[in-house]
Amino acid sequence: MRRQGSTVRAARPPAPPGRRRAGAVAVLASTALVLAGFAAVQPATAAAPVAGSPTKAEVTALVDGEYTQRFLQLYDKIHDPANGYFSPQGIPYHAVETLMVEAPDYGHETTSEAYSFWLWLETSYGQVTGDWAPFNHAWDTLEEYMIPQTANQPTNGAYNAGSPATYASEFNHPSQYPSALNSGVSVGTDPIAAELRSTYGTSEIYGMHWLADVDNIYGFGAAPGSSTLLGPTHQGTSYINTFQRGPQESVWETIPQPSIDDFSYGGPNGFLDIFTGDGSYAKQWKYTNAPDADARAVEAAYWANKFATEQGQPEAVASTVGKASKMGDYLRYALFDKYFKTIGCQSQSCAAGSGRTSAHYLLSWYYAWGGSLNTQSPWAWRIGSSHAHFGYQNPMAAWALANDPDLKPSSPTATADWQKSLDRQVEFYTWLQAPDGGIAGGATNSWDGAYAAHPAGTPTFYGMAYTEAPVYNDPPSNQWMGMQGWGVERVAQLYQETGNLKAKAVLDKWVPWVIDHITVTDTTWQIPSELTWTGKPDTWNAANPGSNSGLSVDVRSYGQDVGVAGALARTLMYYAAASGNIEARDTAKALLDAIWEQNSDAKGVSALETRSDFGRFDDEYVAGGNGVYVPPGWSGDMPNGDIVAPGASFLDIRTFYLDDPDWNKVQAHLDGGPAPQFRYHRFWAQTAVATALADYDRLFGDSGEPPVDTVAPSVPTGLTVTGTTTTTASLSWTASTDNVRVTGYEVRRGTTLVATVNSTTYTDSGLTPSTAYRYTVTARDAAGNVSAASAAVTATTTGTGGGDTQAPTVPAGLRVTGVTETSASLAWTASTDNVGVTGYEVRRGGTLVATVPGTSYTNTGLTAATAYQYTVSARDQAGNVSAASAPVTATTSPSVPAGKCTATYRTVSSWGSGYQGEVTVTAGAAAITSWSASWNLAPGGLQQYWSANVTVSGSVATATNAAWNGSLPARGSTTFGYIGSGAPPSNTTVTCR
């Protein structure tokens, strides 16, 4: 953290980019199904105090301190009916304010994430006061209004797990929709439906739908407990959906529709034929789950149970914890590929999955389910999701579902699934972590949403392809710093609660990176707002993870986001409490103090936000570009009479905004005035700060100091020699225990410390053949306490005679996977050996430049526009070295003058009548604020484009940056794409200026 006297690199934040779930389309039989999108979080009109809970004047805190009192003050503001956080039904709004467009397209909508944050708020309240009635009430409200009731999902009993859904491709631009159903593409079988039905005696899904129109502003009236639309006269919450049409569909390009589509509104087929192409359409219901929200609900229930048990009243939350366990059982649908295809699929004809072959074990972007409204002709469908973002992972919830007796789900295979998911999620963070510390985007099992082949050089994670911005591109899904705060907070919880050393390893790099980019002064503060990513991770090798030397992250902008700051503070606090890191604790405290002193207002905490994106309210569709795309000839109406037709803008189908009390600010901007400014009170942001305040006193007490730990870990036992070679000795031992947690082990050869490791194995190398070595191991905890030494063991290396003399096979497939001005990235196919390959020697020319354990390497420090020849040899444990591979030549990119840019073209895919092209623009040695790229389309032409503004003169296309991707840091990159007619360009040179 950078502290300064009274000035700081100011930069107010742009509005936090809205999160959302993107186009999932699925169906059953020959009936069109649509499902989709996901989003962010919320605040609201306030609810009255829960029956049985003390009023403000009656609250007696079981724990106390300055930060506990701050928590209670903020809690009171959130629950004050005058502040407007909750609806008359007691539902948390996304925000107090109504004029808001991010993931929800209206401030008084809500999401499942709002409910999950509400549960966390009441968990902290229960921990502080011992009153668990509000926590139980929050879950009861969630169950009543956000989990579809029997009448809302009436035909689940007809679901066929052997044929879960009918395939429909996803596309890269909304104008490629509706997506035709294709029963010719095989889908796998659903491996958990039967046991869920057997366990719970029902075919219904116990999971939250992600989005609700709390005040029924749209007027659909898709009410909990109803199988028909009740229309504008319904007073209460209504299930709706928005995102459904691929990664380029921003919130500004969505068309809202009811989750119960009985054709009362829209066109003759309701809204279905905007999204899915079919021969005929049936009235239907469909819901989309946001797995990270359900996982956060489970996570909150774990901590509620822990705190209540510590208070001696586990029965106070037992019923709700049982419901959270049930939710976790159904949440497993998020661990499977969208159409239950095998993992690693790169063709629509790839094998359909069976059993767990379709499980990627990551918390994906959604799962969804739907079916017919006609109970006389019932059918139903279910899908998982192929796309996983690191920011949606929750290893803390996975650990709880796999290990906590009160949360382990009842289905026979659930515990094993969540244990596998826990391991896979922690590996996912490790795979995506840049050497700088930040965590990159994610992975997909369905490239381009259509199971396409991965582009050459794409790194993989258990067969899934790396993608920098999973699910959505406008704006890029891993640009917002909030993903770092949300995603890594759960890693920190896992470390603090369980001592998971792999989680600690991630945090050990992430925490210093974050602290270095936080600034707090007496008058202001700032955190990273937007990030820019360069390069890619190495292909994942669980036995020998790569260094990810080709992956880096830069902070593009800074600002104030109170919610993200709260999440960052919590993450730093959990890490500090587990590791004893004083700087992390002090940075968290400084952030919380700054928010409290500088951002508090009558309704909670807030920061001034400039919303330049509100200039998109009246944008009309531009062919191949931005705007609301409505298929030619399609016309329908909203319940208030707004017409949905080609040429309609975001505002045209949401004319209720014209009556909003703040609309004059936006209209002035649309008339040419400055971008409007607002102070928003998002429900999730208030909760993020409130829970961080409560956690500070819980973790550090009145002194603000981590508890002093003087107890050493137990002595490591079972030290064993597991193998020797002529030059190595391998050891293993049983893990020690500690009153706080073990952080590592010290391995000594004789009395010399040779290694400190986080695991319970170690291989000592560089030894002499036919020599005896004596080893002991001690355990160390976060406070620096060291155990007594283990019992000693002796390892004797093998002799040189009669040992392994067989060299590994020659590495094959050496290739250049990427170059920059100063680096060259290589990859090759693994060698084999009669004993085992231990590494690879990389030579440039004839000079050894690196020895690496995996099958990739990035050579840095090179000269621009220079050719370098490389070979690779394999080495085994005995020191045998293979012959060199066939050489490859890598030519570094030419240097770019400061302030300029370069651009490269690639063909993503092609077909008989067209192709998809992609251009990557990279800034030079200095940051740029705009760019223009030109290339020759010949012999083909241009049909549509996204993420840029494109014009064509003759056969030459010229693209200029969109409003959100013109500013690039030095060496930073962005991409835009297009659909071309005919053949791809014969000349792939792109001029950038």
Summary of the structure (lengths in Angstrom):
residues: 993
radius of gyration: 28.5
end to end distance: 36.2
largest distance: 90.2
contacts: 3779
relative contact order: 0.10
helix: 25%
strand: 27%
